[in-house]
Amino acid sequence: MKKSVFRNEMIKQLKSMEIALYKQKSLYIKKNLLNSPEFLNASIIGITISRFPEVNTRPIIEAAWELGKKIAVPKCENKTREMDFRMITSYDNLETVYLDLQEPIIKETRSIEKDKINLQIVPGVVYADNGLRIGFGGGYYDRYLMDYTGDVVSLAFEKQTGQTIPFEEHDIPVQKIFTENGIVICVKGENNH
């Protein structure tokens, strides 16, 4: 099955989730992440501004700010498929761009080097237990993570994990997946055919 089929099928399932359940599960995922060494030890966190039905990242961003952590959000360059992570100090630093995505306003934010970000929270749609993922298409994160040395994790609802998915050589796995039921520690080096 093609990645796009997996992606579309899972998004359809996620969109059928009741809002109350979505919010509750997102808060459980937040709690699991906030108690992790990856989060606790990070001073600068790379994260996207989620849209339903993705796990809600706003409560995570707000908790990070309360703890004095810094937040970097990607500005995506469509032509090159590259991302420029930029520091935001409030949601006022964001603008709505294509596909209703929220990204940093360049004039109000500053770029941060990849090696200064301690934790990257990578979005995705479908996950295998070895950390390989099907994202939203475009390959932005696979390019970005090629030479990234910090911690790489994802947030997902339990139903998004444990899948057998097609993968390509350039796909870069995440180290852990935080779900409402706990943490999936991804086994490195195991292919998921």
N, C-alpha and C positions, 0 to 999 in steps of 0.2 A: 504494500500500500504506500502511496506517496505521502510525503510529509504534509502536504496541503490538506489531504483527506483527514489525517489524524488531527491536524490543527482545527479544521472546521467542525469536525464531529465533537471535539472536546469543548470548543467555545460554545457550541449549541447546548451541550449538557450544562455547562457552567451558567449560562444565561437563564436557564430554567430554575435556578436556585432562588428560593424565597429571600427577600432582602433581609429579614430579621436573622435568618440562618447564616446568610453571607456575612453579616456584621459580627455575629457571635463567633463564627469560625475564624474570621480575620483577627479578632481579639485574642483567641487562643494561640494563633500563629505568632502574633506580636509578642505574647508572653513567653513563648518558647524561644523566640529569637533574643529578646531582651535579657534572658538568663544565660545566654551562651557566652563562652569565652571570646568568640569571634567579635560579638557585639561589644561586650564589656571592655575588651582591650583596644578597640578601635577609637581613634580620635577623629578621623575623617572617614565618612561613609559615602560610597557611591550608590545612589538609589534613583529609581524612576518615580514619577508621580503617576500612580495607578489610575486606571479607569475600570469601572464595573465591566466584566466580572472578575478582573484580576484581584488578588489579595489586596486589601486596602492598605496602602503604604503611608497614608497621612498620619495615623496615630503613632506609627513607628518614627516618622520624621519628628513629630512633636515631642515624643519621649526623648529622642536623641538630643534635641535642642535643650530640653529641660535638664539633661545631664551634662550640658556644656560641650556636646560633640558637634562637629561641623558636618554639614550636608553638601554633597556635590551631586548635581543633577545633569544628565547629558543633554547637550545640544547636538542634534543629528544633522549631518551634512548629506543630503539626499544623493548628490552627484557622486561623491567619493565613498559613501557608505561608512564614513568615519564619525566618531563621537568626540566631542569636546566637553569634558566634565567641568562644570562651573559652580562655584560656591553660591549658595542661596542662604539668606538669613531670615527670609519670610516668604510667604506665598505671593506677596506683592512683587517679588523678583521674577515672577513667571508670566508667560504669555501663552495664549492658545494658538497652536500652529496647525498644520495639516492633520487630518483624521482626529481632530479634537484633542491632540496630545498637548500636554503642558510642558514647556521648555523654558530655560532661563532666558531673560532679556539680556542680550549681549552688553548693552550700555550700562546695565546696573549690576553686572556680576563679573567676577574675574575667573579666568581659566586656572585649573589646578593640574599639575603634572601627575601622570599616572602613578609614579612611584611614591607619591605622598598620600595616596588613598589606601587605607589599611584594609578596608572591607568593601567588596563589590557585591551588592545584592542584585542578582541577574534575573530579569523577567523571563518567563517561559510559559508554554501552554501544556506540553505533555513531557513527562520525565520517565526515564528508565532508572532502575535502582543503582546503576553504575554512574549516575550523574549526567548522562547525556540527555539532551533536551531538544525539543522542537520549540523554537521561539515564534515570534510573530512574523518571521520572514524578513529577509534583508541581510542577515549575517553580520549585523553591526557588532554584536558582542563577540562572536568568534574571531573577528579581526582584532578587536580591542584587547581581548584576553590573551592573545598569542604570546606577548612578552610581559604580561602582568604577573607580579610576584606576591601580591597580598592574598587574603582569604577570599574565596569565591563561593557564595551560597545562593540559594533560591528560596522563595516563599511559594508554597503551593497548597491547594486543598488536596486532601488525601486521595480523592478520585483521580487526580492528575498524575499520580506517581505509580510506580510498579508496572509501567507499560513496556511492551516490546516495540521498539521503534527503529525505523531505518536510520542509519547514520552515515556520515561521510568523513573522510580522513581529517578534514579541517575542523570538525566539531570538537569543541573543548568542553569537557565535563565540569560540573560544579562539584564542590567537596561535600556539601551537606544540603539537604532540602528540609526546610522547616514547615511542618504541616500542623493542622489543628490537633492531631493525635500524638505528636512527638517529633522526632528528628530522624531523617533517613541519612545515615552515614554512607556515603557513596564509595564503593570499592573501586579503587583506581586500577586501570589496566585491563579490566574485564570487558571484552566486547559483548555487545548485546544483540546478537544476530537472531 
